[in-house]
Amino acid sequence: MLPFLLTVLIFTLAVRYGLPLLLRWVLGRVVRQATGNAPGSGGFRGDSRQNAGGPAAPAPDGRVRVAYVPPRPKREPRPGGYGGGEYVEFEDVR
């Protein structure tokens, strides 16, 4: 009876304290691998585009240097000169 109780106690302690450590280690590796393989991202190590062109020259005093400006989408004019909706009055029905 005593060897059985010792076996159950050891198994319980191993599951109680060992399993969370094992799961934390495995999930950490999975997350690290998934973020490392994500296209276009540097994972948790920062943005991969920051130093892509080498070190940037410092901006002169009083000036702001913008490294990247995304292109604006071209808007097509709306048919009939539609500039938006019109105001519609409403009543609050209770």
N, C-alpha and C positions, 0 to 999 in steps of 0.2 A: 504494500500500500504506500509506503514511504517513497519508493522510487517513482511511482506514478505521480504522486503529488509534487515531487521535485521536478519531474518532467513537465507537468502542467504549469508550474510556477515559472520555470525557465522559458517555456514557450510563450507564456503570457507576457513576461517582461520583454522578451525579444520582439514580440509584435507591438507592444506598447511603446517601446523606445527605439527600436531598430527600424520598423517600417516607416515612420514619418521621416527619418533621416534618409532612408533609401529613396522614398518617393520624392523628397525635396531635391535630392541629387539628380535623379532621372529627369524630373520635370525641368530642372534648371538647364540640363544639357539639351533637352528638346527645344526649349524656348530659345536658347542661345543659337542652336543650329537653325531654327526657323527664321530668326531675325537676321542671321548672317547670310542666309540664302535669299532673302527678300530682294526682288529687283528694284534698283534705284534707291535703296536705303543703306545707310551705314550702320543700321542696328542701333545699339545704345552708345555707339562710339562717336556720334555726332553726324553732321551732314557731310556727305561725301563730296558735295559741290563746293565746299568752302574754299579750299586751297587748290582747286582744279587748275587754275591758270598760273600758279606760282604766287609768290608774295605780292600783294597789292601795294602800290605806291601810296604814301600817306596823302590825304587831301590837304590842300592849302588852307590856311587859317580862314575861318568864316565860310568855308565851302563844305558841302556834303557830297560824298562820293557814293553813288548807287552802283552796286556790282551787277545787279540783274533786274530788269523790268520785264514782266511777262507781256506778251503781245495782247493787245485788246481785240476782242472779237468784233468783226465788222457787223454793224447793224444795218439791216435793210429798212428803208422807209416803209411805214405802214400804208396800206392802200387807202386812198380817200383822205389822207391827211389826219387819220385818227390819232389823237394825242392822248387818249386815256378815257377813262369812264366818266360818267356824268353823276352828279349828286342826286341821290334818291332819298326823299324823306320817308321815314317809317314811323310807325306808332308802336309803342311798347305795350304789348298785349299781356295782361296778367291773368 
